[in-house]
Amino acid sequence: MAKLELKSLHKAIIYLVISALFFAFMNMFVQLSGDVPTIQKTFFRNFFALIVASVVLMKKKQSPIPPKGARLDVLLRSVVGYIGVICNFFALSRLNISDASLLNKMSPFFAIIFSIFLLKEKANRVQWAIILTAFIGVLFVIKPTFHNAELLPSLVGFLGGLCAGCAYTFVRRATKHGANGSSIVFCFSAFSCIVSLPFVIFGYSPMTLQQFLMLVGAGLSAAVGQFCITAAYSHAPAKEVSIYDYSQILFSAAIGFFVMGQLPDMLSVVGYVIIIAAAYAMFRYNNRRVE
């Protein structure tokens, strides 16, 4: 691997770990905001991220409008990304923070699957076998029985991971077409605010000061997480760095235990181990191929 490629890989890893930490904080703030409606949570989460993105664009003197060749990719990133956020927040309001985070972190596997179709990055039999193993791990977390009260939020959280993986693939394709990370974050945040605003106006639920501050924290954390993950996937392919995105599971588990007193059940822990092991196997396998 050339020195320039290695430097980009190291940058991507650092960005991913930082993004994982701040997305774990975002999930914490979302849970601590309590019974605020999901759409209202998504609005405030993206409103404060929009402010941060606007400030960054102004400081860099960059246009918020992506280049012509990247506009459709940025739009599609915004659409599927927004659906993913709604699904993640819905799951967070009904599951413990580590389970919800783990389901959302299926996104790197979905990023690999979508990159096959959108970026023409082929996967072989070994990679497909590892992806299948990860899905088996998900079954331990979802526990798909009709007697499981958490089945619906688990499935919605899983869908959120699918949408996030698709969104990150569009991020990579948009950057290949000349879009910069700041404009991608701006467009996603603006799109999310515009779509959710009518629901907030006509179905606004009053919030306490504490709930409002929690959503401010969620928005600011999301902004940092978005900038970092956008930068990460613009520096290196998902298959080379996605394992580091799983550090969010560790951050979320620590937050869940020390801040909220949450402990996942044994089946969920088995699922964590299988999925993280599959992610590590994918990381090792892909790195051997590029050495």
N, C-alpha and C positions, 0 to 999 in steps of 0.2 A: 504494500500500500504506500502511495506517495506521501511525502511529508505534508503536503497541502491537504490531502484527503484525511490524513490522521488528525491534523489540527481541526478540521471541520467536524470530525467525529467527536473529538474531545469537547468542543464547544456545544455540540448537540447534546451530549451526555449531561453536561453541567446545566444547560437550559432545562432539560427534562426533569432533573432532580429538583431544581428550584420550582418548576411549575407544579410538580407533584406535591411539594410542601404547601404551596399556596392554594392549590385546589382542595387539599385536606382541610386547610383553614376555612375555605369557602363552605365546604360541606358542614363543618362545625357550626359556623355562623347561621347557616340555613336551618339546621336542626334547632339551634337555640332561639331562633325567631318564633318558634311555636306554631300556633294555629293560623297564621296568615295564609290566605289562599295561594295556591301554587303559581298561578298566573301573575299575581301581585309580587310574589317573591322574584319571579324571573324578570319582571319589569325593573325593579330596583337593583337587582344584580347587574343588569345590563346598562341601566342608566348611569351608574357611577363608573362603570367600565368605559362607557361612551365619553364621559368627561375626561377621564385619564387619556384615552386614545386621542381626543381632540387636542389636548395640551401637548402631547408628544408630537403630533403632526405639525402643530404650529411652531414648536421649538425647532423641529427639523426642516421647516418650510417645505413640507411635502403635501401633495394633493391627496385628498381623501378618496378621489376617484381612481380606481385601478385602470391599467392600460386596457385598450379594446380587447385584446386577445385573452385577457384574464377575467373579464367582467362576468361571463356566464359561470365560470368556476367559483368566483367569489359569491355570486348570488346563490348558487347551489350549496356552497359551504354554509351560508347564512341560514338557508331553509332547513337543511338536515341538522345543522348545529343547534338551531333553536328548538327543534323537536326533541333533540337529545337532552337539552337542558331541562325542558319540561318533564321528560321521563325521569331524569336523575333526581329532580327536586321532589317529584311525586314519590319516588322510592325512598328518598331520605326522610320524608315525613311519616313513613310507615315501617321502616326497617332500621336496624342499628347501623351506625355510620360505617363500620367496616364491611358489612355485607353489601350495602348500597355502593360503596366505593369499589369493591371487588367486581360487582356486576358491570359498573361503568368502565372498569379497566379491562373489559374484554375488547375495548376499542383498538388496541394494537393488533390483535388477531384479525379483527375486521378490516383494519387498515391494510393489512397484507392481502386479504381476500379482494378488497376493492381495488388495490393497486394492480392486481392482475388484469382487471377489465379497464381501468381508467388510465393506467400508466404503462401497461404492457410489460409489467415486471412479473415474469412467470414464477410459479411455485412448483416444486417437484414433489415426488411421493413422500419423501422424508418430511418436508414442510407441511404437507397435508395431514400426515399422521400426527404431527405435533399439534396442529390446530384441532384435530379431532379429540386428542387427549385433553386439551384445554376445555372443550365443550363438555366432556365427561365431568371434569371438575366443577363446571357451572351447575350441573345437575345436583351435586351435593349441597350447593348453596341455595338453589331454588327449591329443592325438595318437592318435585312436582306430584303432589297428591291432592285430591279434592278435599282432604281433611286439613290441609295446610292453610291457615288463615292468611299467611304471608305470600301465597302463590301469586296473586295478581300483582302486588307491588314488585315482587321479584322478577316477574316476566316483563313488567314495564321498565324496570331498571336494566334488564338485559337488552331490551329494545333501545334504551338510551345509549348503551355501549356500542350497539350496531351503528346508530346514527353518528356517534362521536367518531368512530373509525372511518366512516364514509366522509365526514367533514374534514378530518385530518388529511385524507387522500386528496380532497379538492384543494386544501391549503398547499400541499406540495405541488400539485399541477398548476395552481395559480402563480406560485413563485417562479416556476419554470417559464411562465409566460410574462414575467416581468413585474408582478405585483409585489409590493413590499409589505412586511409584517404589520406595520402600523395601520395601513389602509385596510387590510383584511380585518383586523380587530375592530376598526372604526365601523366598517360596513356591517359586520356581524352584529355589533352592539346597537347600531342605528336601526337595522332591520328588526331586531328583537323588540326594541322599544316601540317602534311604530306598530308592529303586529299586536303587541300586548296592551298598548295604551287604551283602546276602546273598552276592553274588558275591565281595566282598572278604573276607568272613569265611571262606567255604569254599574260596576259591582264592587266598588271600593269597600274594603273592610278596615275600620279604624284600628290604628296600632298604638301601642304604648311607646314611650320614649325608648325603652330597652329594646323592643322589637325593631324599631326604626334603626337604632344604632347597630343591631346585629346585621340588618340588611345592608347598611353602609359598609360594614366590615366584609360582608359577602361580596359586594360589588368591587371593592378595592382589591380584595384577594383574587377575585376572578380576573381582574384586569392584569395583574402581575402574572397569574397563571397562563392567561391567553397569550400575552406577549412572549412569554418564555417558550410555550409549547409551539407557537407559530414559528419562532426562531429555530427551535430544535429540528422540526421537520423540514425546514428550508435548508438546513445544513447537512442533513444525512437522511438516507432512506429509512423507513419505519423498521424494516427487517434487521437493520444493524444496531439500532439503539432502543427499540421498544421495551426491552427488559427493564430499563431504568425507570420507565414510567410506573412500574409496579412498586416503587418505593412509596407511592401514595398509600398503598395498603398498610405498610408499616406505620406511616405517619398517622393514618386514620385510626388504626387499632390502638395506638398509644393515646391519641386524643380521646377516643371512645372510652378507654379504661380510666385515664386520669381525670378527664373533665366531666364525663357523663356516667361513669361507673358501669359501662356496658361490657359484656363479655359474650363473644359469639359461641354458639353451641358446637358440639364436637363434629357434626356433619359439615358445618360451614368451615371449620378449621381444616378438615380433610380436603374440602374443595379448594381452600387457599393454597394448601401445599401442592396439590396437583397442578393448579393453574400457574403458580409461580415456578414450579419445576418445569412445566412445559415452556414457559416464557424463557427460562434460562437455557433450556435445550435448544430452542430456536435461535437464541442469541449466539450460543457457542457454535452451532452448526453454520450459521450465516457468516460468522467471522472466519471460520476455517476456509470457507469458499472464497473469501476476498483476500486472504493472506497470500 
